[in-house]
Amino acid sequence: MDFLLHITLESSLQLITHPYKSDEGYNLLDPIAVAVLTIAATIAMISTRKTSYLNWIASIVNNVVILFVIIAAFIHAKPSNMKPFFPFGAKGVFQAAAIVYFAYGGFDNIATMAEETKNPSRDIPIGLIGSMSIITVIYCLMAVSLPMMQKYTDIDPNAAYSVAFQSVGMTWAKYLVALGALKGMTTVLLVGTLGQARYITHIARAHMIPPWFALVHPKTGTPINATVLIVIPSGCMALFSSLDVLAGLLSVSTLFIFMMMAVALLVRRYYVREITPQQHLLKLVIFLLIIIALP
């Protein structure tokens, strides 16, 4: 909300645990984040079908807001604002890409929903490729429309679209953007809770953690034990950590997870059972060294 409405809601929703606010912000508690996370987890534990319906409605609202933002931004766009086109060079592009890399995370949750789909071999690939294609197009359109509507030197990093719409006389649009952001956060919380709980369920079924976490409730059909295991540590981090710390940690962890998935894929591909040919083993070692060296 601070990011979108350009007002300091965070300071009014947090509890100051020390009479003087620290510059680092480590003396702040955020119980609102814990409450929101708990509500999302409760909804996810009630029923997967109901959660899907709620996600479907929230996604429609969010997509309508995104379309409005993109169209309105291009209507007020000025091609002259794009000059210079490459002000920060390649370094700036890679720095920005590293920061927003986590925005592409979440599509992997689709792969954990195989048990909830009628035809996993057909539906899962369509969901993965389709979602990533749509998201990439939307990100590119929003990335182009914002600097065309407002000069890059005038963009507020804390409330980019809100300030940009105010600069073109559309002050009311910031509330619509806030509505879309709230719906977007709702979708992220629900999908994240569902996906992470399924991860824990599969890990428990492989006996890497106690099988108790793989139990599915007979009435709701959801892994309640796995969901609780996810919510408790997540709530603790949300309560004691600030948003900027979590955002930086999320970017690093997303890169690390994708790297580990690439390593696992190579091991699965080349390290077969019985005897592995020397040429395949050499390829595996080379690719592993390349992947580990990339970060």
Secondary structure as UniProt FT lines:
FT   HELIX           2..5
FT   HELIX           9..13
FT   STRAND          15..16
FT   TURN            26..27
FT   STRAND          28..29
FT   HELIX           31..46
FT   HELIX           48..75
FT   HELIX           79..82
FT   TURN            87..88
FT   HELIX           89..99
FT   HELIX           100..104
FT   TURN            105..107
FT   HELIX           108..111
FT   TURN            112..113
FT   HELIX           114..116
FT   HELIX           120..149
FT   HELIX           152..154
FT   TURN            157..158
FT   HELIX           160..167
FT   TURN            168..169
FT   TURN            171..172
FT   HELIX           173..205
FT   TURN            206..207
FT   HELIX           211..214
FT   TURN            218..220
FT   HELIX           224..240
FT   HELIX           243..270
FT   HELIX           278..293
//
